[in-house]
């Protein structure tokens, strides 16, 4: 069966218009929740929602024919969009893990302590041998054992096996769930995650699957059926999770977003196209 190029171009432009609308809604919602005084969990949710919004804007700027950032000569660079789409998925997972999932205060406290411990351990590894200020290094060398002690004494750590406990206390992990485990806990259909996360990871890391399909047509920045199709997939995936984030954050801050019915309705309408479970 031959490819109807005109139809493919029309479909691409239709999907582009839809995702632009969702990104615009995300920006409006983001503006409405800035500077709010709230609890620590909601602050983390806002931080990650802001990251999702910015990431969606960056992805949008890379999509040919977008109205956010027009270019004289359009570049069809799916590989770069793949990197951002993978990062976007991970950001939504962290958004859900930190700010949305229904968990006890005890579990949230443990998650926060683990993230702070990991953050400081990462800083220490980066600074050691590269920062001349001995006081900075000393602060980490004195503080990290104390943070480790607080983690090891936290009641929630007893829910893990001894092996997992040892792993978490090393400071190398910011979360105790894998990307797949978080995906499985999200209360809507995420069956596409495994396929696309692996697909985008191959492009992100320039694996053979990510570059060996390049030809005189594909992977050279020129428009073609494969690039259009892959970008439509990416738009649908980012649009689905961005819509979910809009719905999520609006539930957290109903007072601040109640005047944005159009934006939240746009998100709900778009979201429902891609899931058969209730949000």
ROKOLBA-399799 format. One record per residue: y, x, z of N, C-alpha, C in turn; residue in one letter. Coordinates in pm, 1 decimal. Layout:
residues N
R       n.v       n.u       n.w      ca.v      ca.u      ca.w       c.v       c.u       c.w  zanu
R         Y         X         Z         Y         X         Z         Y         X         Z     a
...
//
This chain:
residues 279
R       n.v       n.u       n.w      ca.v      ca.u      ca.w       c.v       c.u       c.w  zanu
R    -120.3      84.9       0.0       0.0       0.0       0.0     124.3      87.7       0.0     x
R     216.5      61.7     -91.0     337.8     141.0     -99.7     434.8     108.7      12.4     x
R     526.0     201.9      41.0     625.3     186.2     146.9     751.2     122.7      90.5     x
R     794.4      15.8     152.8     919.3     -48.2     113.5    1033.1      22.8     185.5     x
R    1096.1     120.6     117.3    1196.9     204.3     181.7    1316.2     122.1     227.7     x
R    1360.5      27.0     148.0    1475.9     -54.5     186.0    1447.5    -133.5     312.3     x
R    1326.3    -187.2     321.3    1289.0    -262.6     440.7    1288.5    -170.8     562.7     x
R    1234.0     -49.7     547.4    1229.1      44.8     657.1    1370.0      81.5     703.6     x
R    1461.4     104.6     612.6    1598.8     136.8     649.1    1664.3      19.8     722.0     x
R    1637.1    -101.2     674.4    1694.1    -220.0     737.0    1640.8    -235.9     878.7     x
R    1510.5    -213.7     896.8    1451.1    -225.7    1029.1    1511.2    -122.9    1124.7     x
R    1526.4      -1.0    1075.1    1585.6     104.8    1158.1    1725.9      65.7    1203.6     x
R    1807.6      18.8    1114.0    1945.6     -17.1    1146.9    1951.5    -136.4    1242.4     x
R    1856.6    -228.9    1227.6    1851.3    -343.6    1319.3    1817.7    -298.0    1460.7     x
R    1720.6    -208.7    1473.6    1681.8    -158.1    1605.2    1793.9     -72.6    1664.9     x
R    1863.1       2.1    1580.5    1975.5      83.3    1626.3    2084.2      -3.7    1687.1     x
R    2113.4    -113.3    1623.2    2215.7    -205.6    1673.9    2175.2    -261.1    1810.0     x
R    2047.3    -293.7    1826.3    1998.3    -349.5    1952.7    2009.5    -247.6    2066.3     x
R    1968.4    -123.6    2039.8    1971.6     -23.5    2145.8    2115.0      12.4    2180.8     x
R    2203.8       9.5    2083.4    2345.3      34.4    2112.5    2400.0     -71.8    2207.3     x
R    2357.5    -194.6    2189.0    2400.7    -303.0    2277.6    2352.0    -278.7    2420.5     x
R    2226.1    -236.0    2435.0    2169.5    -210.8    2567.4    2238.8     -92.6    2634.0     x
R    2264.6      11.4    2558.9    2334.9     127.5    2615.2    2475.0      86.6    2660.5     x
R    2541.1       4.1    2580.7    2673.1     -45.5    2619.3    2667.2    -125.2    2748.4     x
R    2564.1    -206.4    2763.9    2546.2    -284.4    2886.8    2521.7    -191.8    3006.0     x
R    2441.1     -87.2    2984.8    2412.3       8.4    3092.3    2539.9      77.5    3139.2     x
R    2627.5     109.3    3045.8    2754.5     174.6    3079.1    2841.2      81.1    3162.9     x
R    2848.2     -45.3    3123.6    2928.7    -143.3    3197.3    2878.6    -159.3    3340.4     x
R    2746.8    -168.3    3355.1    2688.3    -182.8    3488.4    2713.4     -56.9    3570.7     x
R    2700.1      58.8    3508.7    2723.8     184.7    3578.8    2866.1     192.0    3632.1     x
R    2961.7     148.0    3552.7    3101.8     149.8    3594.6    3125.5      57.8    3714.4     x
R    3048.4     -50.2    3722.6    3070.3    -148.8    3829.3    3016.1    -104.3    3964.3     x
R    2926.9      -6.7    3966.1    2864.3      33.5    4093.1    2908.8     171.0    4139.9     x
R    3007.6     227.9    4073.8    3056.0     359.8    4113.2    3133.5     355.7    4244.1     x
R    3115.6     457.9    4327.8    3193.6     470.7    4449.8    3158.8     372.7    4559.9     x
R    3042.4     310.4    4553.0    3003.4     212.1    4653.5    2952.7     282.4    4779.6     x
R    2991.5     231.5    4894.9    2938.3     279.9    5021.9    2811.5     200.5    5053.3     x
R    2700.5     270.4    5061.5    2573.3     202.6    5083.0    2476.9     297.0    5153.0     x
R    2352.7     256.2    5169.4    2256.4     341.4    5238.8    2206.4     454.1    5148.5     x
R    2135.9     548.2    5208.9    2095.0     668.7    5135.9    2001.2     637.6    5020.0     x
R    1913.3     539.4    5037.9    1820.7     507.0    4929.4    1895.2     450.1    4809.4     x
R    1990.6     363.4    4833.8    2067.9     306.5    4723.7    2154.4     411.2    4655.1     x
R    2201.5     508.4    4732.2    2279.3     617.4    4672.4    2192.9     695.0    4573.7     x
R    2070.1     723.8    4613.8    1979.0     794.6    4522.4    1950.2     709.8    4397.7     x
R    1937.1     580.1    4417.1    1912.8     492.0    4302.2    2030.8     496.4    4206.0     x
R    2153.7     494.7    4260.2    2273.0     500.8    4175.8    2279.6     634.7    4102.7     x
R    2247.9     742.7    4171.3    2250.6     874.5    4107.6    2155.1     879.6    3988.4     x
R    2036.7     826.5    4008.2    1938.1     829.7    3900.4    1969.7     728.8    3791.3     x
R    2027.7     614.9    3829.1    2070.4     519.4    3726.5    2179.2     581.3    3639.4     x
R    2270.8     654.9    3701.3    2376.0     723.2    3626.3    2314.9     824.0    3529.5     x
R    2213.8     896.9    3576.2    2145.3     994.1    3489.8    2078.8     924.2    3371.6     x
R    2016.3     810.2    3397.8    1953.4     734.1    3289.4    2056.5     688.0    3187.1     x
R    2170.4     642.5    3235.9    2275.9     595.4    3145.6    2327.3     708.9    3059.2     x
R    2353.6     823.8    3120.5    2402.2     939.2    3044.3    2297.7     986.4    2943.0     x
R    2172.8     987.3    2984.0    2065.8    1029.0    2892.3    2055.9     935.5    2772.8     x
R    2069.4     805.7    2798.1    2062.4     709.5    2687.8    2179.2     729.0    2591.8     x
R    2295.4     765.6    2645.4    2411.5     792.6    2560.3    2387.6     916.7    2474.3     x
R    2326.4    1018.7    2533.5    2298.0    1141.1    2458.2    2196.7    1115.1    2347.6     x
R    2094.4    1036.2    2379.7    1996.1     999.0    2277.4    2064.4     922.2    2165.4     x
R    2153.0     831.0    2203.2    2224.0     750.7    2104.8    2303.7     838.2    2007.6     x
R    2366.5     940.6    2060.3    2449.9    1028.0    1976.3    2366.4    1104.7    1874.3     x
R    2237.3    1119.7    1900.8    2150.1    1190.5    1806.5    2091.1    1099.8    1699.8     x
R    2104.2     968.4    1717.0    2044.6     875.5    1621.2    2133.7     860.8    1498.4     x
R    2080.6     889.2    1380.1    2160.4     876.6    1257.6    2219.4     736.9    1241.1     x
R    2342.9     731.1    1195.4    2417.3     607.7    1167.6    2463.7     535.6    1294.2     x
R    2456.0     602.7    1410.1    2503.6     537.2    1530.7    2655.6     523.9    1527.6     x
R    2707.6     428.0    1601.9    2852.1     404.6    1603.4    2920.4     474.4    1720.4     x
R    2842.6     547.4    1800.8    2899.4     620.8    1913.5    2961.0     753.0    1869.3     x
R    2893.4     816.3    1775.7    2937.6     949.7    1732.1    2899.4     967.4    1585.8     x
R    2985.4     923.2    1496.2    2954.7     929.3    1353.2    2964.2    1072.9    1302.8     x
R    2878.4    1103.8    1205.2    2876.7    1237.8    1146.5    2888.3    1226.1     995.4     x
R    2953.3    1324.7     935.2    2966.9    1326.2     789.7    2830.3    1337.2     723.7     x
R    2746.7    1424.1     779.8    2610.8    1440.9     728.0    2512.7    1415.1     841.9     x
R    2435.5    1309.0     831.5    2342.8    1271.2     937.2    2223.1    1366.3     942.4     x
R    2179.2    1396.6    1064.9    2063.1    1483.2    1086.1    1951.7    1401.5    1151.2     x
R    1837.9    1399.5    1087.8    1721.7    1326.1    1140.6    1636.9    1424.8    1219.2     x
R    1666.7    1436.1    1347.2    1604.4    1537.2    1432.8    1520.5    1469.7    1540.4     x
R    1402.3    1424.5    1502.1    1315.9    1353.8    1596.3    1268.6    1443.7    1709.6     x
R    1249.2    1573.8    1681.5    1200.1    1665.1    1784.3    1295.1    1669.2    1903.8     x
R    1424.6    1673.3    1876.6    1522.2    1675.7    1986.1    1525.7    1542.8    2060.8     x
R    1513.9    1433.4    1987.6    1508.1    1301.4    2051.5    1384.2    1292.7    2139.9     x
R    1272.9    1353.2    2096.7    1149.8    1353.1    2175.8    1171.3    1417.8    2312.2     x
R    1241.4    1531.6    2313.0    1267.8    1601.6    2439.5    1346.1    1511.9    2534.6     x
R    1448.4    1446.1    2482.6    1531.2    1359.1    2565.5    1455.9    1233.6    2608.2     x
R    1372.1    1181.4    2519.2    1294.9    1061.0    2553.2    1194.2    1091.1    2664.0     x
R    1131.0    1206.9    2658.7    1037.3    1247.2    2764.2    1110.8    1260.5    2897.1     x
R    1224.5    1326.8    2894.5    1305.1    1341.8    3016.0    1350.2    1206.3    3068.0     x
R    1383.1    1116.2    2977.1    1426.6     982.0    3015.7    1314.7     907.9    3089.7     x
R    1193.1     917.2    3037.8    1079.1     853.2    3103.6    1060.8     907.4    3245.3     x
R    1068.5    1038.9    3259.5    1053.8    1100.9    3390.8    1164.9    1056.1    3485.5     x
R    1286.1    1041.6    3430.7    1399.0     997.3    3513.5    1379.0     853.9    3560.5     x
R    1326.4     767.7    3473.1    1300.7     630.9    3518.8    1192.9     630.5    3626.6     x
R    1091.2     711.7    3610.3     987.1     719.6    3711.6    1045.0     763.6    3846.3     x
R    1133.4     862.5    3844.1    1195.8     907.0    3968.8    1286.6     798.1    4024.9     x
R    1356.8     728.1    3937.6    1441.8     615.8    3976.6    1359.3     510.3    4049.9     x
R    1243.8     478.9    3993.6    1154.3     381.1    4056.0    1098.6     434.4    4187.1     x
R    1053.1     559.1    4186.7     991.0     622.2    4303.4    1089.3     632.9    4420.0     x
R    1213.3     667.0    4390.0    1312.4     691.1    4494.9    1383.1     563.8    4539.0     x
R    1422.1     480.1    4441.0    1512.2     370.9    4475.7    1462.1     229.0    4459.7     x
R    1349.1     208.8    4391.1    1309.9      72.6    4355.8    1179.4      26.8    4419.6     x
R    1079.5     111.2    4421.7     948.2      68.4    4471.2     956.8      17.2    4614.1     x
R     888.3     -91.3    4640.2     887.8    -151.1    4773.6     794.3     -71.2    4864.3     x
R     853.3       8.5    4952.3     778.1      92.1    5045.2     840.9      80.1    5184.2     x
R     771.8     127.9    5283.2     823.8     122.3    5419.7     934.1     225.3    5439.1     x
R    1013.9     206.8    5544.1    1118.0     304.0    5577.8    1056.4     439.0    5610.7     x
R     940.4     435.6    5674.0     872.0     560.3    5708.8     835.4     639.3    5583.6     x
R     782.1     568.9    5482.8     743.1     637.9    5359.3     865.4     688.4    5284.7     x
R     971.9     609.0    5280.8    1093.2     654.8    5213.5    1149.6     778.0    5282.7     x
R    1148.4     778.4    5414.6    1198.4     894.4    5489.6    1118.5    1019.0    5453.9     x
R     986.8    1003.1    5443.6     902.5    1117.8    5407.7     933.0    1164.9    5265.6     x
R     950.4    1071.2    5173.6     984.1    1108.8    5036.4    1115.5    1187.5    5032.6     x
R    1212.8    1144.2    5109.2    1342.7    1211.7    5113.4    1329.6    1352.5    5170.5     x
R    1254.3    1364.6    5279.6    1234.6    1495.7    5341.6    1163.2    1591.1    5246.0     x
R    1063.1    1539.7    5175.2     988.6    1622.4    5081.1    1078.3    1668.3    4966.3     x
R    1162.3    1579.4    4915.3    1252.7    1616.4    4806.5    1354.0    1721.1    4850.3     x
R    1409.6    1705.7    4969.7    1504.9    1803.4    5020.5    1439.4    1939.4    5043.0     x
R    1318.4    1936.4    5094.4    1242.9    2060.7    5115.9    1218.3    2131.0    4983.0     x
R    1176.3    2055.3    4883.9    1151.2    2112.0    4750.7    1280.4    2166.3    4690.1     x
R    1389.6    2091.4    4702.9    1518.3    2135.3    4648.2    1560.9    2269.5    4708.3     x
R    1551.7    2282.0    4838.9    1592.6    2406.1    4904.2    1497.8    2521.4    4873.5     x
R    1369.3    2488.8    4859.1    1272.5    2592.9    4824.0    1298.7    2644.7    4682.4     x
R    1334.1    2554.8    4592.6    1367.5    2595.4    4456.3    1492.8    2682.9    4455.2     x
R    1593.4    2644.9    4532.5    1714.8    2726.3    4542.6    1681.5    2866.0    4594.1     x
R    1597.8    2871.0    4696.7    1559.5    2999.2    4755.0    1491.4    3088.0    4651.2     x
R    1399.1    3031.7    4574.7    1328.2    3110.3    4473.2    1423.2    3160.5    4364.7     x
R    1523.7    3079.2    4331.0    1620.5    3121.1    4229.1    1715.9    3227.8    4281.3     x
R    1760.2    3211.5    4407.2    1861.9    3300.7    4462.7    1806.6    3435.1    4508.9     x
R    1682.8    3434.7    4558.5    1626.5    3557.3    4614.6    1619.4    3666.9    4508.4     x
R    1678.2    3780.3    4538.1    1680.1    3891.9    4444.0    1791.5    3885.2    4341.9     x
R    1865.1    3772.5    4342.2    1973.0    3755.6    4244.0    2108.8    3730.0    4308.6     x
R    2106.4    3693.7    4437.9    2230.3    3669.5    4511.5    2248.7    3781.2    4612.6     x
R    2364.6    3847.6    4605.5    2388.0    3963.3    4691.2    2424.1    3927.1    4834.7     x
R    2465.6    3802.9    4856.3    2505.8    3759.1    4989.9    2381.4    3739.1    5077.2     x
R    2360.8    3830.5    5171.1    2242.9    3823.2    5257.0    2243.5    3700.4    5347.3     x
R    2362.7    3652.1    5380.1    2372.1    3534.6    5467.7    2314.4    3410.3    5399.5     x
R    2333.6    3401.6    5267.5    2280.0    3288.3    5191.4    2128.3    3289.2    5196.9     x
R    2068.5    3405.1    5170.9    1923.1    3417.9    5173.1    1869.7    3394.4    5313.9     x
R    1939.5    3447.1    5412.5    1896.5    3430.2    5551.7    1896.3    3283.0    5591.9     x
R    1996.3    3210.1    5543.4    2005.3    3067.3    5575.5    1881.3    2992.9    5526.8     x
R    1835.4    3025.8    5405.7    1714.9    2962.5    5352.5    1591.7    3008.0    5429.6     x
R    1582.5    3134.6    5460.8    1464.5    3187.6    5528.4    1451.0    3134.2    5669.8     x
R    1562.7    3094.8    5728.0    1557.7    3033.9    5860.7    1540.2    2882.4    5853.0     x
R    1599.7    2822.7    5750.6    1597.6    2676.8    5739.6    1469.3    2618.7    5685.0     x
R    1408.2    2686.4    5586.8    1288.0    2632.6    5523.4    1170.7    2614.2    5620.2     x
R    1142.7    2709.5    5709.4    1034.8    2687.4    5806.0    1060.5    2566.7    5896.6     x
R    1186.4    2542.3    5928.3    1219.9    2426.5    6011.8    1194.5    2296.6    5935.9     x
R    1233.2    2294.9    5807.9    1208.6    2176.2    5725.9    1058.3    2152.0    5711.1     x
R     984.2    2260.1    5693.5     838.8    2250.0    5682.1     778.0    2192.5    5809.6     x
R     830.7    2234.8    5921.9     780.6    2185.6    6050.7     806.7    2036.3    6067.0     x
R     925.9    1991.9    6025.5     959.5    1849.1    6033.8     866.1    1767.9    5944.8     x
R     840.1    1817.8    5824.2     747.5    1749.5    5732.6     607.3    1740.9    5791.6     x
R     560.2    1851.8    5845.5     423.3    1856.2    5897.9     404.9    1765.3    6019.1     x
R     517.2    1734.8    6087.6     509.7    1647.5    6205.8     537.7    1501.6    6173.2     x
R     573.9    1473.5    6048.3     607.8    1336.1    6012.5     481.4    1249.7    6007.9     x
R     485.0    1131.0    6064.6     365.4    1044.5    6070.0     303.7    1015.4    5934.0     x
R     387.3    1002.7    5829.6     334.2     962.4    5699.5     246.0    1069.8    5636.8     x
R     263.6    1194.2    5676.8     183.3    1300.7    5614.9      35.3    1284.6    5649.5     x
R       7.0    1209.3    5754.8    -133.0    1187.0    5794.7    -207.0    1093.0    5700.0     x
R    -135.9    1033.0    5605.3    -201.7     947.4    5505.8    -266.2    1030.7    5395.2     x
R    -239.0    1161.7    5394.7    -292.6    1249.1    5290.4    -410.9    1329.9    5342.0     x
R    -492.1    1375.5    5249.2    -604.0    1462.4    5284.7    -549.4    1599.7    5327.1     x
R    -628.8    1677.7    5401.1    -584.1    1812.1    5442.0    -541.3    1898.9    5323.2     x
R    -612.8    1886.8    5212.0    -580.2    1966.2    5092.7    -442.9    1928.3    5037.5     x
R    -416.3    1798.1    5028.4    -286.4    1752.8    4978.3    -175.4    1792.2    5074.6     x
R    -201.0    1782.4    5203.4    -102.2    1825.0    5303.3     -61.3    1968.9    5280.3     x
R    -159.3    2055.7    5264.3    -130.3    2198.7    5242.8     -47.3    2218.8    5116.9     x
R     -79.5    2144.1    5012.6      -5.7    2155.4    4886.7     140.0    2113.6    4904.1     x
R     163.3    2000.8    4970.5     298.7    1950.7    4989.3     382.4    2044.9    5074.7     x
R     320.9    2106.4    5174.3     393.6    2193.7    5266.6     426.8    2330.0    5205.6     x
R     374.9    2357.1    5085.8     409.1    2482.5    5018.0     549.2    2477.0    4956.2     x
R     600.7    2354.1    4933.8     735.0    2339.6    4880.1     743.6    2334.1    4729.3     x
R     628.2    2334.9    4663.2     628.4    2336.9    4516.3     636.0    2198.8    4453.0     x
R     620.1    2094.6    4532.9     619.1    1959.0    4478.6     730.5    1875.0    4540.0     x
R     805.1    1806.3    4452.3     912.0    1718.1    4499.6     860.0    1578.3    4529.2     x
R     749.7    1540.2    4464.8     689.6    1407.6    4484.0     539.7    1425.4    4501.0     x
R     473.3    1327.1    4562.1     329.8    1336.9    4584.9     249.8    1248.4    4490.8     x
R     316.0    1196.0    4389.5     248.0    1116.6    4287.2     269.2    1181.2    4151.3     x
R     169.9    1172.1    4064.6     184.3    1222.6    3928.1     264.4    1123.1    3844.9     x
R     307.3    1165.9    3726.9     378.6    1075.2    3636.1     292.5     952.8    3605.5     x
R     164.2     974.7    3582.4      74.6     862.9    3550.6      60.4     769.2    3669.9     x
R      48.9     824.7    3789.9      36.1     742.0    3910.0     160.2     656.5    3932.5     x
R     275.9     714.3    3909.3     399.9     635.8    3922.8     402.2     526.3    3818.0     x
R     363.7     560.8    3694.7     361.8     462.2    3586.5     272.3     343.8    3622.4     x
R     159.8     372.3    3685.6      65.4     265.8    3720.9     116.6     177.7    3833.4     x
R     214.3     224.8    3910.1     268.9     146.5    4020.6     388.2      62.0    3977.8     x
R     440.7      87.3    3859.9     553.8       9.4    3808.9     505.7    -132.5    3778.4     x
R     578.0    -235.5    3824.4     528.3    -373.9    3813.0     552.3    -441.1    3678.1     x
R     549.8    -364.6    3571.8     550.3    -425.8    3438.8     459.3    -343.5    3348.6     x
R     432.1    -393.3    3232.0     337.4    -331.7    3140.6     385.6    -193.0    3096.3     x
R     310.6     -89.3    3133.6     346.3      47.3    3094.7     232.3     113.0    3016.8     x
R     154.7      32.5    2946.7      35.6      84.4    2879.6      68.0     187.7    2772.1     x
R     192.6     190.6    2723.8     229.2     287.1    2620.0     258.4     425.0    2676.7     x
R     266.8     437.1    2809.8     312.5     561.8    2870.2     227.1     682.0    2830.8     x
R      95.7     671.6    2848.5       7.2     786.2    2823.4      27.0     842.8    2683.3     x
R      25.5     753.0    2584.9      36.6     797.8    2446.6     169.6     866.4    2421.2     x
R     279.4     800.6    2454.7     410.3     854.9    2419.8     447.6     976.3    2505.1     x
R     405.7     977.8    2630.6     438.4    1094.4    2713.1     369.6    1219.4    2657.4     x
R     244.2    1204.8    2616.2     173.4    1317.8    2555.3     236.2    1354.2    2420.1     x
R     270.1    1253.5    2342.2     331.3    1276.0    2210.5     463.3    1351.3    2223.7     x
R     549.7    1303.0    2313.6     679.8    1368.0    2332.0     665.6    1505.3    2395.8     x
R     567.0    1522.8    2482.8     545.4    1653.5    2546.6     507.5    1758.1    2442.9     x
R     427.1    1719.2    2345.4     389.5    1813.0    2239.6     510.6    1859.2    2159.5     x
R     604.1    1769.1    2135.3     726.6    1807.1    2063.9     818.8    1888.4    2153.4     x
R     824.9    1853.3    2282.1     910.5    1925.0    2375.8     870.1    2071.4    2387.1     x
R     738.9    2095.9    2389.5     688.3    2232.1    2409.8     654.3    2302.6    2278.3     x
R     693.9    2243.0    2167.2     669.4    2303.0    2034.9     522.8    2342.0    2016.2     x
R     434.7    2252.1    2053.6     291.5    2276.0    2034.4     258.6    2255.8    1886.2     x
R     139.0    2296.6    1843.2     102.4    2276.7    1702.5     119.4    2132.1    1656.3     x
R      84.1    2036.5    1743.0      99.6    1896.5    1704.0     246.6    1862.9    1679.8     x
R     334.6    1937.0    1745.3     476.5    1909.2    1734.1     543.8    1970.4    1612.8     x
R     485.3    2078.1    1556.7     555.6    2141.9    1444.0     473.4    2159.4    1316.7     x
R     341.3    2145.7    1324.6     260.8    2173.9    1205.9     263.0    2063.4    1101.7     x
R     322.8    1946.6    1136.5     335.4    1839.2    1037.6     462.1    1855.8     954.0     x
R     542.1    1959.4     986.0     662.8    1984.0     906.9     624.8    2016.4     762.3     x
R     704.3    1964.1     669.1     678.0    1985.5     526.6     811.1    1995.6     453.6     x
R     806.2    1989.0     322.7     931.1    1988.6     246.1    1007.8    1858.1     264.8     x
R     942.0    1758.6     321.7    1004.9    1628.1     345.2    1031.2    1606.0     493.7     x
R     928.6    1626.5     575.8     937.7    1596.2     718.2     984.8    1716.3     800.4     x
R    1057.4    1686.7     907.4    1097.3    1790.1    1002.0    1203.8    1885.5     953.4     x
R    1281.0    1844.7     852.5    1385.7    1931.5     798.0    1524.7    1869.1     812.3     x
R    1533.9    1762.6     890.8    1663.5    1698.9     913.1    1699.6    1593.8     810.4     x
R    1606.7    1568.8     717.2    1632.9    1469.8     613.2    1567.6    1337.0     648.2     x
R    1626.2    1229.5     598.9    1570.9    1096.6     624.2    1439.6    1077.8     549.8     x
R    1341.5    1023.4     619.3    1213.8     990.1     556.8    1146.1     882.4     639.7     x
R    1041.1     825.0     586.3     976.4     710.8     651.3     923.2     746.6     789.9     x
R     863.8     866.1     803.4     805.8     905.9     931.5     914.9     921.4    1038.0     x
R    1025.3     988.2    1002.5    1133.9    1007.9    1098.8    1193.3     873.1    1141.8     x
R    1210.9     783.4    1046.3    1263.8     650.6    1080.5    1169.7     578.9    1176.4     x
R    1041.5     582.7    1145.5     943.8     512.0    1228.2     939.1     570.8    1368.4     x
R     936.2     702.9    1379.0     931.4     767.2    1510.2    1057.4     738.0    1591.8     x
R    1171.4     734.3    1526.9    1296.2     705.9    1598.2    1300.4     559.6    1643.5     x
R    1242.4     470.4    1565.3    1233.8     329.8    1607.7    1147.6     320.7    1734.0     x
R    1034.2     391.9    1736.0     950.4     393.3    1855.7    1028.8     443.3    1976.5     x
R    1102.7     551.5    1956.7    1179.9     609.6    2067.0    1287.9     512.9    2114.8     x
R    1354.8     445.8    2021.6    1457.4     348.6    2059.5    1396.7     234.7    2140.1     x
R    1281.4     186.0    2095.5    1215.7      76.0    2167.4    1175.2     117.6    2308.4     x
R    1121.2     239.0    2321.2    1076.2     285.5    2451.9    1194.3     305.4    2547.2     x
R    1296.3     375.7    2500.2    1414.6     399.0    2584.1    1482.2     266.2    2616.7     x
R    1490.1     176.8    2519.0    1553.0      46.5    2542.6    1479.1     -34.8    2646.3     x
R    1347.1     -28.8    2642.3    1266.2    -103.5    2739.0    1292.0     -55.4    2881.5     x
R    1285.2      76.7    2901.7    1301.8     130.7    3036.3    1447.2     125.3    3082.3     x
R    1541.0     139.1    2991.1    1681.9     126.6    3028.4    1712.8     -17.1    3068.5     x
R    1656.5    -112.8    2996.9    1674.2    -254.0    3033.1    1617.2    -280.5    3171.9     x
R    1500.1    -224.3    3199.1    1439.3    -240.5    3331.1    1529.9    -182.1    3438.9     x
R    1591.4     -67.7    3409.8    1680.9      -4.6    3507.3    1804.1     -90.3    3533.7     x
R    1858.3    -151.7    3428.3    1973.4    -241.1    3443.9    1936.9    -358.2    3535.2     x
R    1820.9    -417.4    3510.7    1773.3    -529.9    3592.3    1752.4    -483.9    3737.1     x
R    1689.4    -368.1    3753.4    1662.4    -314.0    3886.7    1790.5    -292.5    3966.3     x
R    1886.5    -224.0    3906.9    2007.8    -187.8    3979.9    2094.6    -310.9    4005.9     x
R    2086.6    -409.3    3917.8    2163.1    -532.7    3938.1    2110.3    -611.2    4057.3     x
R    1979.8    -601.3    4081.9    1921.2    -667.1    4198.5    1963.3    -597.8    4328.0     x
R    1983.7    -467.5    4321.7    2027.5    -393.1    4439.2    2173.6    -423.4    4471.9     x
R    2255.1    -438.4    4366.1    2398.2    -461.5    4384.7    2442.6    -591.5    4316.4     x
R    2392.6    -705.9    4361.9    2426.4    -833.6    4297.0    2575.6    -866.5    4305.1     x
R    2640.3    -829.8    4414.3    2782.4    -859.6    4431.6    2866.8    -784.1    4329.9     x
R    2832.8    -658.7    4307.3    2910.8    -575.0    4215.9    2883.5    -606.6    4068.6     x
R    2766.4    -665.3    4039.5    2729.2    -689.8    3899.9    2729.4    -837.2    3861.4     x
R    2767.9    -925.2    3953.2    2759.0   -1068.8    3925.0    2850.2   -1111.6    3810.0     x
R    2959.8   -1035.2    3784.9    3050.7   -1069.5    3675.5    3001.6   -1016.1    3541.4     x
R    2885.3    -948.4    3542.6    2832.5    -887.5    3420.4    2710.0    -963.3    3369.4     x
R    2719.3   -1095.5    3371.4    2605.6   -1177.8    3328.8    2561.9   -1147.9    3185.7     x
R    2658.0   -1121.9    3099.9    2626.0   -1092.5    2960.3    2542.0    -965.5    2951.0     x
R    2580.8    -863.8    3028.2    2510.6    -735.7    3024.0    2368.3    -749.0    3079.7     x
R    2355.7    -817.3    3192.7    2221.8    -832.2    3251.5    2134.8    -924.8    3166.5     x
R    2195.1   -1025.4    3105.3    2118.9   -1114.1    3016.2    2069.1   -1036.9    2894.3     x
R    2153.1    -948.4    2841.5    2111.6    -863.6    2729.2    1989.5    -780.8    2768.1     x
R    1994.4    -725.0    2889.1    1884.4    -641.2    2936.5    1756.6    -721.7    2953.0     x
R    1767.7    -838.6    3013.5    1649.7    -922.5    3035.6    1587.6    -964.0    2902.1     x
R    1671.4   -1004.1    2810.4    1623.1   -1048.2    2678.6    1551.8    -934.1    2606.8     x
R    1610.9    -815.9    2610.0    1550.5    -700.5    2542.8    1420.8    -659.3    2612.3     x
R    1425.5    -655.8    2744.4    1310.6    -613.8    2823.7    1188.5    -702.5    2799.5     x
R    1210.4    -833.6    2792.8    1099.2    -927.5    2781.3    1025.4    -914.2    2648.5     x
R    1085.9    -850.6    2549.4    1017.5    -830.0    2421.5     903.5    -730.2    2435.2     x
R     912.4    -642.9    2536.3     819.2    -531.2    2542.5     724.8    -534.3    2661.5     x
R     724.3    -640.8    2736.8     632.4    -649.3    2849.6     581.5    -791.5    2863.7     x
R     458.4    -802.3    2904.7     402.6    -936.3    2927.6     379.0    -962.6    3075.1     x
R     441.1    -878.6    3159.1     434.0    -901.1    3303.5     572.8    -935.2    3353.8     x
R     579.0   -1006.0    3462.5     708.8   -1038.0    3520.6     769.3    -913.9    3582.9     x
R     902.3    -903.2    3574.0     972.2    -791.6    3635.3    1006.6    -825.7    3779.8     x
//
